[in-house]
C-alpha cells in the first residue's frame, strides 16, 4: 500500500467574513425591532374641589377609610378590612337596593388598594351611583 504523504501543510484559517456579516445583521435587526420608551414619573396631588357639596339624600351608603385602611360604613366601624366583611355589611345596609348613592371618603394617606377594594365591592354588588368625596380647596388670599 502506497499512502500519499501530505505535502506542505496548509495554514488553517477561519474565514471571519460570514461571522461578521451575521453579527451586523443581528445588530441591525435588534436596533430596528427595539422600541424605545421614555419613562416618566407622575406627580399626583390629591383631588380638591371648589364646587359646593351635593345635598345629602335621605338614605345613602358612605364608606369611610382611615389612613390605616380600616373601614366604617355609615359611622359603624367594621371588625376587619377584608372584602367579604365589607361586602356583607354593604348588602345588609342597602337591603339589596343598588340605586342608593354609594359614597367613598378616604383619608389622604390611605393606600390606593383600600379605595379600589371598596370600589370593586360596589361594582360587584351593582351600585351605579358611585361618588368619591374631596376636600374643598382653601381660598387663596
Buried (B, 14 or more C-beta within 10 A) or exposed (E): EEEEEEEEEEEEEEEEEEEEEEEEEEEEEEEEEEEEEEEEEEEEEEEEEEEEEEEEEEEBBBBBBBEEBBBBBBEEEBEEBEEEBBBEBBEEBBEEEBEBBBBBBBBEEBBEEBBEBBBEBBEEBEBEBEEEBBEEEEEEE
